[in-house]
Amino acid sequence: MKFLEPGRLLLLIAPALVAAAYVIAQHRRQRYAVRFTNLELLDKVAPERPGWRRHVPAVALLAGLVMLALAVARPATAVQVPRQEATVTLAIDVSLSMEASDVAPTRIAAAREAANAFLDLAPEELRIGIVAFAGTATPVLTPTIDRELARLAIDRLTLGEGTAIGEGIYAAVSLMTLEAGGDGEQPATGSDEGSNDMPAQAIVVLSDGESTMGRPDLEAAQAAADEGIPVWAISFGTGSGEVAIQGEQIPVPVNEGALREVASATGGEFFQAASASELQSILDEVGFRIGVEVEDREITDWFAGAGLVLALLAAAGSLLWFSRLP
């Protein structure tokens, strides 16, 4: 919790002074009572003394004054809210190596499953675009909040020859800058006070290998960095992957180095996933961090209401027990 007007917390001096005055008054009262040494007569004059109850209204009133002073300082708490302008483009590798079964049932099937789960859990306001790349890259879906369209696009992905990660990144950048209006202007990056300091756009590259054709990966990464779009790279698969090509088992181990460099060059992050559940967790984290921001929400009413309730309780207790206001 924070206070939007912290200088007004000096008003807490007032209830502190009232509390000090009350303590002094009670001390003087006790000194006066000690002078009345005839305890038998005191019991007859005041057989039922209030005891601890006489302090309750005062404590409630002081607590109410503290809450009201805090309310004037405009307390606020951090809350998570969906971003209104946030986009994630999934650049999915559909090369033949994604047919490897080291991730059950196959890498591509597990990727589809995780991507569909991501659609279910991502913030509703998060726009999602899709690019498929093998030897070339194809924009499959312009960023949209329509989850059914995204689901259809994912389910229709087909495998092809070659791997061109750089082309996939270029296609994703073009898709996102076009979606932003064609001038390359990106939504706010979240640098304002109360934000989670995360860019409002990101590219997620899901691949199991390294580029065998197309423009260089790092050149594409620089194009994304120039647009202020981080690339979150996910290496998907294990070192034991194989695919059958013309009756021969061809090893297709995952290459992590290239993807790590791409993520580093754009200010993004690199992840490793060896199962559908791990991939889903990573995608969910990306969606949450891009699609949700933290902002300060003022809760002055809560403190003002609590202060008023405490003041009323102090008055009620004093009237009930002592027939007077505190």
C-alpha positions as CSV (number, residue, x, y, z in Angstrom):
1,M,0.0,0.0,0.0
2,K,1.1,3.6,-0.7
3,F,-0.2,7.1,-0.1
4,L,-0.7,9.4,-3.1
5,E,-0.4,12.5,-0.8
6,P,2.2,11.3,1.7
7,G,2.8,14.9,3.0
8,R,-0.7,14.8,4.6
9,L,0.4,12.0,6.9
10,L,1.6,14.8,9.2
11,L,-2.0,15.0,10.3
12,L,-1.3,11.9,12.3
13,I,0.3,14.2,14.8
14,A,-3.2,15.3,15.9
15,P,-4.5,11.9,17.1
16,A,-1.1,11.4,18.7
17,L,-1.4,14.6,20.7
18,V,-5.0,13.6,21.7
19,A,-3.7,10.2,22.8
20,A,-0.9,11.8,24.9
21,A,-3.5,14.2,26.5
22,Y,-5.7,11.3,27.4
23,V,-2.8,9.4,29.0
24,I,-1.9,12.5,31.0
25,A,-5.5,13.0,32.1
26,Q,-5.8,9.4,33.2
27,H,-2.6,9.7,35.2
28,R,-3.9,12.8,37.0
29,R,-7.2,11.0,37.7
30,Q,-5.3,8.1,39.4
31,R,-3.3,10.5,41.5
32,Y,-6.6,12.2,42.6
33,A,-8.2,8.8,43.4
34,V,-5.3,7.9,45.7
35,R,-6.1,10.8,48.0
36,F,-9.5,9.1,48.7
37,T,-8.1,6.7,51.2
38,N,-11.4,5.4,52.8
39,L,-11.9,2.4,50.5
40,E,-15.0,1.3,52.4
41,L,-16.7,4.6,51.7
42,L,-15.6,4.5,48.1
43,D,-17.2,1.1,47.6
44,K,-20.5,2.5,49.0
45,V,-20.3,5.7,46.9
46,A,-19.3,3.9,43.7
47,P,-20.0,0.2,44.0
48,E,-19.8,-0.4,40.3
49,R,-16.8,1.4,38.7
50,P,-16.4,1.2,34.9
51,G,-12.9,-0.3,34.9
52,W,-11.6,-1.1,31.5
53,R,-14.8,0.0,29.8
54,R,-14.0,3.7,30.4
55,H,-11.1,3.4,27.9
56,V,-13.0,1.7,25.1
57,P,-14.7,4.8,23.6
58,A,-11.5,6.8,23.8
59,V,-9.5,4.1,22.0
60,A,-12.2,3.7,19.4
61,L,-12.3,7.5,18.9
62,L,-8.5,7.7,18.5
63,A,-8.5,4.8,16.1
64,G,-11.2,6.6,14.1
65,L,-9.1,9.8,14.0
66,V,-6.1,7.8,12.7
67,M,-8.1,6.3,9.9
68,L,-9.5,9.6,8.9
69,A,-6.0,11.2,8.9
70,L,-4.8,8.3,6.7
71,A,-7.8,8.8,4.4
72,V,-6.8,12.4,3.8
73,A,-3.4,11.2,2.6
74,R,-5.2,9.2,-0.2
75,P,-4.1,5.6,0.4
76,A,-3.8,3.4,-2.7
77,T,-3.1,-0.3,-3.3
78,A,-1.6,-2.1,-6.2
79,V,-4.1,-4.1,-8.3
80,Q,-3.7,-6.2,-11.5
81,V,-5.8,-5.1,-14.4
82,P,-6.0,-6.2,-18.0
83,R,-4.1,-4.0,-20.5
84,Q,-6.4,-2.5,-23.2
85,E,-3.6,-2.5,-25.8
86,A,-1.5,-5.6,-25.6
87,T,-0.5,-8.0,-28.3
88,V,1.3,-11.3,-28.5
89,T,2.2,-12.9,-31.8
90,L,3.0,-16.6,-31.7
91,A,5.7,-17.5,-34.3
92,I,5.4,-21.3,-34.5
93,D,7.9,-23.6,-36.1
94,V,6.2,-26.0,-38.5
95,S,9.3,-27.6,-40.0
96,L,9.3,-31.4,-40.5
97,S,11.4,-31.8,-37.3
98,M,8.3,-30.9,-35.3
99,E,7.0,-34.4,-36.2
100,A,9.5,-35.9,-33.7
101,S,7.8,-37.9,-30.9
102,D,10.3,-37.2,-28.1
103,V,7.5,-34.9,-26.8
104,A,4.3,-37.0,-26.7
105,P,2.5,-37.5,-29.0
106,T,4.6,-35.3,-31.3
107,R,6.2,-31.9,-30.9
108,I,3.7,-30.2,-33.2
109,A,0.7,-31.9,-31.5
110,A,2.0,-30.9,-28.1
111,A,2.6,-27.3,-29.3
112,R,-1.0,-27.1,-30.6
113,E,-2.3,-28.4,-27.3
114,A,-0.3,-25.9,-25.3
115,A,-1.2,-23.0,-27.6
116,N,-5.0,-23.8,-27.4
117,A,-4.7,-23.9,-23.6
118,F,-2.9,-20.6,-23.7
119,L,-5.9,-19.2,-25.6
120,D,-8.2,-20.3,-22.8
121,L,-6.2,-18.8,-20.0
122,A,-4.9,-15.6,-21.6
123,P,-6.5,-12.3,-20.6
124,E,-9.6,-11.7,-22.7
125,E,-8.3,-8.2,-23.9
126,L,-5.0,-9.7,-25.1
127,R,-4.8,-9.7,-28.9
128,I,-3.1,-12.8,-30.3
129,G,-1.5,-13.1,-33.7
130,I,-0.1,-16.2,-35.3
131,V,2.8,-16.7,-37.8
132,A,3.8,-20.2,-39.1
133,F,7.3,-20.7,-40.5
134,A,9.2,-23.5,-42.0
135,G,11.4,-22.7,-45.1
136,T,9.3,-19.5,-45.4
137,A,7.1,-17.6,-43.1
138,T,3.3,-17.2,-43.4
139,P,1.2,-14.7,-41.4
140,V,-1.7,-17.0,-40.4
141,L,-3.7,-14.6,-38.2
142,T,-3.7,-10.9,-37.7
143,P,-3.7,-10.0,-34.0
144,T,-7.3,-10.4,-32.6
145,I,-9.2,-11.1,-29.4
146,D,-11.3,-13.6,-31.3
147,R,-10.2,-16.9,-29.7
148,E,-12.2,-19.1,-32.1
149,L,-10.3,-17.6,-35.1
150,A,-7.0,-18.2,-33.2
151,R,-8.0,-21.7,-32.4
152,L,-8.9,-22.5,-36.0
153,A,-5.6,-21.1,-37.2
154,I,-3.6,-23.2,-34.7
155,D,-5.5,-26.4,-35.6
156,R,-4.8,-25.8,-39.3
157,L,-1.0,-25.6,-39.1
158,T,0.7,-28.0,-41.5
159,L,4.4,-29.0,-41.6
160,G,6.8,-28.0,-44.3
161,E,10.5,-28.4,-45.3
162,G,13.3,-26.2,-43.9
163,T,13.6,-23.8,-41.0
164,A,13.7,-20.1,-41.2
165,I,13.4,-18.6,-37.7
166,G,14.6,-15.2,-39.0
167,E,11.8,-15.1,-41.6
168,G,9.3,-16.0,-38.9
169,I,10.4,-13.0,-36.7
170,Y,10.3,-10.7,-39.7
171,A,6.8,-11.8,-40.5
172,A,5.7,-11.3,-36.9
173,V,7.2,-7.8,-36.8
174,S,5.5,-6.9,-40.0
175,L,2.2,-8.2,-38.7
176,M,2.5,-6.3,-35.4
177,T,3.6,-3.0,-37.0
178,L,0.8,-3.2,-39.5
179,E,-1.7,-3.9,-36.7
180,A,-0.3,-0.8,-34.9
181,G,-1.2,1.4,-37.8
182,G,1.5,0.8,-40.3
183,D,3.9,3.5,-38.9
184,G,5.7,1.3,-36.4
185,E,4.3,3.2,-33.5
186,Q,3.9,0.8,-30.5
187,P,1.5,1.1,-27.6
188,A,2.8,2.4,-24.3
189,T,5.6,0.4,-22.9
190,G,4.4,0.4,-19.3
191,S,7.0,2.9,-18.0
192,D,4.4,5.0,-16.1
193,E,4.1,4.9,-12.4
194,G,2.2,1.8,-11.2
195,S,3.0,-0.2,-14.3
196,N,4.6,-3.6,-14.4
197,D,7.4,-2.1,-16.7
198,M,6.7,-4.7,-19.4
199,P,6.2,-3.8,-23.1
200,A,2.7,-4.1,-24.4
201,Q,3.8,-6.2,-27.3
202,A,5.9,-9.3,-27.7
203,I,6.8,-12.0,-30.2
204,V,6.9,-15.6,-28.9
205,V,9.1,-17.8,-31.1
206,L,8.5,-21.5,-30.6
207,S,11.0,-23.7,-32.4
208,D,12.9,-26.9,-32.0
209,G,15.9,-26.3,-34.3
210,E,18.1,-23.7,-36.0
211,S,17.7,-21.8,-39.3
212,T,18.7,-23.6,-42.4
213,M,17.5,-20.9,-44.8
214,G,16.2,-17.4,-45.0
215,R,17.6,-14.2,-43.5
216,P,19.8,-14.4,-40.4
217,D,18.1,-14.8,-37.1
218,L,20.0,-11.9,-35.4
219,E,19.2,-9.6,-38.3
220,A,15.6,-10.3,-37.7
221,A,16.0,-9.9,-34.0
222,Q,17.5,-6.4,-34.6
223,A,14.5,-5.5,-36.7
224,A,12.3,-6.5,-33.7
225,A,14.5,-4.6,-31.3
226,D,14.3,-1.5,-33.5
227,E,10.5,-1.6,-33.2
228,G,10.7,-2.0,-29.4
229,I,9.3,-5.6,-29.6
230,P,11.0,-8.1,-27.4
231,V,11.2,-11.7,-28.6
232,W,10.5,-14.5,-26.1
233,A,12.2,-17.6,-27.5
234,I,11.1,-21.1,-26.4
235,S,13.2,-24.1,-27.3
236,F,10.8,-27.0,-27.6
237,G,11.9,-30.6,-27.5
238,T,14.7,-32.8,-26.3
239,G,18.1,-33.9,-27.5
240,S,16.8,-37.3,-28.4
241,G,14.3,-36.3,-31.1
242,E,14.2,-38.2,-34.3
243,V,12.0,-38.1,-37.5
244,A,11.5,-40.7,-40.2
245,I,12.4,-39.4,-43.6
246,Q,12.3,-41.8,-46.5
247,G,12.4,-44.7,-44.1
248,E,15.5,-43.4,-42.3
249,Q,15.5,-42.1,-38.7
250,I,17.1,-38.7,-38.7
251,P,18.2,-37.1,-35.4
252,V,16.7,-33.6,-34.8
253,P,18.1,-32.4,-31.5
254,V,17.0,-29.1,-30.2
255,N,19.4,-26.2,-30.8
256,E,19.2,-23.7,-27.9
257,G,22.0,-21.4,-28.7
258,A,20.4,-19.5,-31.6
259,L,17.2,-18.9,-29.8
260,R,19.0,-17.7,-26.7
261,E,20.9,-15.1,-28.8
262,V,17.6,-13.9,-30.4
263,A,16.0,-13.4,-27.0
264,S,19.0,-11.6,-25.6
265,A,19.3,-9.3,-28.6
266,T,15.8,-8.0,-28.2
267,G,15.6,-7.8,-24.4
268,G,13.3,-10.8,-24.3
269,E,13.7,-14.0,-22.4
270,F,14.7,-17.6,-23.3
271,F,12.9,-20.7,-22.1
272,Q,13.3,-24.4,-22.4
273,A,10.3,-26.7,-22.6
274,A,10.6,-30.5,-22.9
275,S,6.9,-31.3,-22.5
276,A,3.5,-29.9,-23.3
277,S,2.8,-28.9,-19.7
278,E,6.1,-27.0,-19.5
279,L,5.3,-25.2,-22.7
280,Q,1.8,-24.3,-21.5
281,S,3.2,-22.9,-18.3
282,I,5.7,-20.7,-20.2
283,L,3.0,-19.4,-22.6
284,D,0.7,-18.6,-19.6
285,E,3.5,-16.7,-18.0
286,V,4.1,-14.7,-21.1
287,G,0.4,-14.0,-21.6
288,F,0.0,-12.8,-18.0
289,R,3.1,-10.6,-18.0
290,I,2.2,-8.9,-21.3
291,G,-1.6,-8.8,-21.0
292,V,-1.8,-7.6,-17.4
293,E,-0.4,-4.5,-15.7
294,V,-0.2,-3.2,-12.2
295,E,-1.8,0.1,-11.3
296,D,-2.5,2.0,-8.1
297,R,-6.2,2.0,-7.1
298,E,-7.2,4.6,-4.5
299,I,-9.0,3.2,-1.4
300,T,-9.7,6.4,0.4
301,D,-13.3,5.5,0.9
302,W,-12.3,2.4,2.9
303,F,-10.3,4.4,5.4
304,A,-12.9,7.2,5.6
305,G,-15.6,4.6,6.2
306,A,-13.6,2.8,8.8
307,G,-12.9,6.1,10.6
308,L,-16.6,7.0,10.6
309,V,-17.6,3.6,11.9
310,L,-15.0,3.8,14.7
311,A,-16.2,7.3,15.7
312,L,-19.8,6.1,15.8
313,L,-18.9,3.1,17.9
314,A,-17.0,5.4,20.3
315,A,-20.1,7.7,20.6
316,A,-22.4,4.7,21.1
317,G,-20.2,3.1,23.8
318,S,-19.9,6.4,25.7
319,L,-23.7,7.0,25.6
320,L,-24.5,3.4,26.6
321,W,-22.1,3.2,29.5
322,F,-21.7,6.8,30.7
323,S,-24.7,8.7,29.2
324,R,-22.4,11.2,27.5
325,L,-20.4,11.7,24.4
326,P,-16.6,11.0,24.5
